[in-house]
Amino acid sequence: MLDIERTLAEARQHQSAGRFAQAEQLYRQVLQVEPDQPVALHLLGVLAHMARQSEVGVDLIRSALRVAPEYVAAWNNLGNVLRELGNQQEAATAFAKAIEIKPDYAEAHGNMGLALQSLDRLNDAMSSYRKALEIKPNMANVLNNLGQALCLAGEVGEAIDRFTQAIALNPDSAHFHYNLSKARKQCGQFEESVASLQAAVKHQPDWSDAHYSLGLTLQRLGRLNEAEHSYRCALELSPDRADFHTGLASVLELRGHLQEALVSYEKALELNPQAREAAGSIGSILLALGKTEEGLVMEQKGFGVVNFDKNLGVSMA
C-alpha cells in the first residue's frame, strides 16, 4: 500500500531539486489512491503553473482549498498564480484569505502589496510591504518592491535606503542594482547611478537594457567613449532594438563620427519607421554633410520644423 506521507515528502524533494517530472508522477500516484489529497492537489497545481498551464493550476489549487479551506499556503499560491494571470482583484482576495488565517504570514503580506500596486492602490501596497517587513525584516524581494513603490510615490531617499538594504542581503542581484541606479538617477546622483549600473551588468552581463541604460547615463555625464562601449554591448545582445541604434548614433554624432552615426540612425529608422528622432537626426547629419535637399526632407519628417517643396522652396514652420 502506498505510504502517502512518505510519497509526498519524496515528491517535495524532487520539486525542490527541479526534478519536476518525477514530482508530478508521485503526486499523481497519491491522487490515484486519495483523489482529494489537498497537498498533492496544491503542489500539482503549482507544477502546472510552472509548466505554463496556469488555468489548470488554478483549478487544482482551488480543488485543494475545497477540501482544506484553512490551507494557508494554498491560498497564497492561488493568489500568486492569479496575479501572474492578471487577475489582480481575485489575487488580492486570495492573499487576504491567507492573511486572515495567518496574520503573521509575511510572504502573503508582501504578495498582497504586489497585487495592490497593480490595482493602482500604491499607498495600500506600501502598507502591505511594510507589514511584511515588520514580520520578517530580511526579505530582499519585498525591500526591492517597496523601493520601487517609493520611487513611484516620489519618496526617492527612502527608496535608495530600501534598495541598499536589499543589495546587502543579495549583492549578486542585477535587478536590485538596476533599480537602485534608477532611484539614484531620479534624484540627480548620476555618478552613483553609473556605479550601480556597472554592478548590474557585472552580475548579469547579458542584460541589454542595463547596458543601454549605462550608456545613456555615461552620455549624460559626457563620458562619450564609455557610453559608446555600453551602447555597442547592448546592440551585441539585442541588435534589433531601434532605441539602442539611436543611442549609439547620438554618441557617435557628438563625437563627430557623422558617417557612422548616419548608418546607425538609418538602421534605427529601418527597424522603427515611426522613430521621428532618428529621422530628424538623419536630416541634421545630411545637412552637415552638405546634402541640403535630402537633409531638409528628413528634418521635416523627423522634427517637423522645416517645410520643403521642390517647386515652392523652403519655409520654416
N, C-alpha and C positions, 0 to 999 in steps of 0.2 A: 504493500500500500504506500502511496506517495506521502512523504513527510512534507507537509505544506510549509511549515515554518523554515525548515532547512532548505527547501527548494527556493523559497522567496529570498532567503539570505544569500544563496548562491547566485540567484538572478541579479540581485542588487550589486554583488561584487562584479559580475560581468558588465553590468551597466556602468558602474563607476570607472571601470577599466576601459570603456569604449568598445567592449565586445557586445554590440547591440543585438546581433542575430542570435547569439547564444542566450542572451537575457530574454528576448522575445519568445524564444522556444520554451523556456522554462515557465514564463508567465502563462503561456497558453496551456502548458501541461497542468498547471494549478487550476486554471479555469475549466478545463475538461472535467476535473474532479469536483470542483466547487465553483460553479458559474458566477456566483455573486461575491466571490472573494474580493473585498474592497482594495486591498493593497495591490493585488495583481491587476485589477481593472485600472486603478490610478496610474501605476507605473507603466503599464502597457499604453495608456493614453499619452503619457509623457513621451514614450518612444515613438508613437505615431506622429506626434507633433514634430519631433526631431527629424523624422523621415518625410517632413513636409506634407503630411496627411492630417492637417490640424483639425479639420472638421470631425474626422474620425476620433482624434484625440479628445476633443470636447465631449463627444458622445460617451466615450469610455470613462472619462473623469466624472461626468455627471452620473453615470451608472454607479460608480463607486460611492458618490455622495448620497444617492438614493438609499443605498444600503447602510452607509455610515455617515449620517448628516453632520456629525461633530468632527469629521476627519479634517483637521485644520490645514495640513499640508496640501491636501487635495483642493481645498478652496483657494489656497494661494496659487497653486499651479494652474487651476482653472482660470484664475484672473490673468496669469502670465500669458496663457495661450490666447484668451480672448483679446488681451491688449495687443498682442502681435498680429491678430487678425483685424485689428482696427475697431473692435467693439469696446470702446473705452468706458462707456457708461456701465455696461454689463461687467466689465473687468473691475471697475471700482466697487460695484455691488459685491462681487466675489471677495475682493480684498477686505471689504468692510465686514463680511461674514467671518472671515478668518480672524480679524481683529476682535470681533465680538466674542468669539470663542476663546481667544488667547490674546488678551490686551497687550501683553509684552512681546508680541511676535514682531521683532524688529524688521525682518525681511518683508513682512506684509505691509508694514507702515511705509517702508522705502518704495515698494512696488505701487502702493496707493499713490504716492507722490508722482510717479511717472504717469499714471492714468489721469490724475487730476490736472497735471501740466498739459497733457494732450487735449484736455477739455477746456483749456484756456483759464483754468482756475489756479493762477500762479501763486497767490498768497496761500491758498489751501495746500497746494503742492509743497511749498516750502515748509509749512507747518508739519506736514507728514514726514518730510525728510528730517526735520529737526527732532521729531518724536522718535524716529528710528535711531538717530544718533544719541539721543538721551539713553536709550536702552542698550545700544551697542555702539560705542563711540568709534570703533576702529573698522567701520565698514567703508572701504575705499570707494566703492562704486557709488554709494549714497553721498559721500562727501563730494565726489565729482558731479553727481546730478544736482546737488544743492548749489554747487558753484555755478553750474550752467544757468540754473533758475535765477540766482542772484545777479548774474550778468544781464539777463533779460529785464530784471527789475531795476537795473541801474546801480545796484549795490556792489560795485566792482571791487572795492577794497576788501570786503569780507569774502567775495568770490575768490580773490587771489589767495587769501588765507586757507580757504577750503581746498582749493586745488593743490596748494603746497602740502597740506596735511595728507591728501590722497596720495601724492607722489612719495611722501615719506613712508607710507605703507606699501606702496607698489611702485618703486622707482623705475621699473622697466616698462611701464605703460606708456606707449607713444601717445595714446589719446589723452591721457591726463596732462602730459607736457604740452600737447597741441592746444588743449582748452585753456591751460594757463597762459600760453602765448597770446591767445585771443583776448583774454582779460587784460593782460599787460598792454597790449596794443590799444585796447579800448580806453585806457587811462593815460595813453601817451608814453608808455615805457617801451620805446621801440628797441633799444639795445637789449633790454631784458627779454623782450619778445623774441628777438633773434636767438638768444641763448636757449630759450625753451623750444623753439622750432628745431634748432640743431640737435637738441636731445631727442626730439620726436623722430627725426629722420635717422638718428643713430640707432634707436631701438626698433624702428620699422623702416628700413631702407627702401622698401618697395611701395611706400605710400606717396603717390604722385602729388596729391593735394597738399601734403605737408611741404614737399619740395617747392611747389608753386608759391605757397604762402610765404615760405622763407625768401624766395626770390622777390616777391612784392615788398617785403619788409626791408630787405637789404637795399632794394632800389630806392625806397623811401629815405633811407639813410645816406644815399649817394654812393654806396659800395657796389659799383656797377659791375666790376669783374666778377665778384662773388655772386651777384644777382644773376648774371648770365649763366654761370655754372649751375645754379639751382634750377633755373628755367630749363636748361638742357637735361638735367637729371629728370625733371618732371616729364619732359617730352619723350625721353627714352622709355619711360614706363607707360605713358599714355599719349601716343603720337597723334591720336585723332581728336584731341581737345583743342578747339579753336581758341579758347581763352589762354591756353598755355603758349600757343604760337604768337598770340598778340602780346603776351608778356615778354617773350624773347625779342620780338620785333621792337618793342618800345625801348628796351635797354640797348639794343643794337643801334637804334636811331640816335639815342642820347650819346652813344659812344662814337657817332659819326660814320658807322658802317652802313651807309644808306642802301647799297645794293643788297646786302644780306638782310637788312630789315625789310626791304621791299618783298623779298622772297617769302619771308615769314608772315608778313601781313597778307600776302596773296594766298598763302596756304590757309590762314585763318578764315579768310573770306570764302575760300573754296569749301571749307568744312561747315561754315555757317554764313550763308549768303545774306543773312539779316544783320551781320556784325557791322553796324554803322561806324563804330570807332575805327575798325580795320580799314573800311572803305575810305573814310576821311583821311586817315593817316597815309594810305597809299597815294591819295591825291596830293598831300603835302610833300611827300618824298618825290613824286613825279615833278612837281613844280620846282623843288630844289635841284632836281637833275636837269632842269631846262625843258621839260616836256609839258609845256603850258596847257595846251588844249586838253590832253588826256588828264592832266592834273586837276584842272577845273571841273571836268566832268565827274571825276571820282570824289572831289571835295563836296560837290553838290549832292552826290549820292550818300556820302557819309555824314557830313556836318550840316548840310542844308543851309549853307551861308552864301553860296555863290549860285546864281542862275546863269547858265551858259546856253546860248543859242547860236548856232553857226551862222545864221543869217542876220540876226539882230545884234549879236555881240554879247558882251558880258555886262551884267548888272549885279549889284550887291543886294541881297535880300534883307 
